């Protein structure tokens, strides 16, 4: 709970009495020091609710235009804006101060807001409504209704999502004592994909008596992630997640390591790999009765066998950096 253990990274085995004869825990010593059934102070992370907490809310506005080009073809354009407010972002009532900027520098916990009355051993989070998020998107589509044995649709979304709110359990790890540093937390959302393209079609193959071919093509640009270095604690707040400056970064791995990853700096300043997949389905319909049909189908997912990677680790200290 105090700081990162310098031993493992230096190749030293544990010296803690509970682990010295590892890899198993010394259960007898544990029961001796902490007898089962005895009451002890919680030495782990504490989470408090707030009487001022409210339910998050959102306002959404949409304006669109649709045009029928022919009896079977139409185009659509929609602009969407969503304003999400009062999202949850927890504040640390028991923040830390590190003695220096090193990874293993000792830390001191502070009752910075004067509400605890004493110093706890770990982080004390309180749920608050300091998160917000704005989403803007332009959605375009071209649709061909089913006629002459085929139908199809092409849709494209150009979107942007940004703010201090992400999920319902975020904790503000950029906080420095009583300064919440919300400007440092304000960044693109982790689920923000700037470009999304989807193409799907359906056709009934002539002279096959019911063979239907359906396909979907999907493309998504990369989602944001943070590039940081847990070797240093720049703001000395005890959290090892300070983003590295803007620049171009490369993995040291020779296999499956990303190269020339450009980061704009700050939280979620870099973009991960994009996504592309083609799926195919073949269906054969057999008429059993006038009102009943039996369908046999086969599916192939990722027809082109394209490898789609998740976002890599952004910690430059690790050998898995950008892998």
Secondary structure, DSSP 8 states (H G I E B T S, - for coil): --S--HHHHTT----STTTTT-SS--HHHHHHHS-TT------S-EEE--TT----EEEEEEEEEEEEEETTEEEEEEEEEEEEEEE-EEEETT-EEESSSBTT--EEE--TTS-SSS--SS-EEE----EEEEEEEEEEEEEEEEETTEEEEEEEEEEEEEES--STTEE-TT-BTTB--HHHH-EE-TT-BSEEEEEEEEEE-TTSSSEEEEEEEEEE--BEE--B-TTB-TT-SS-S--B--SEEE--S-SSS---SEEE-SSTT-EE---EEEEEEEEEEEEEEETTEEEEEEEEESSTT--------B-BTTSTTBT-
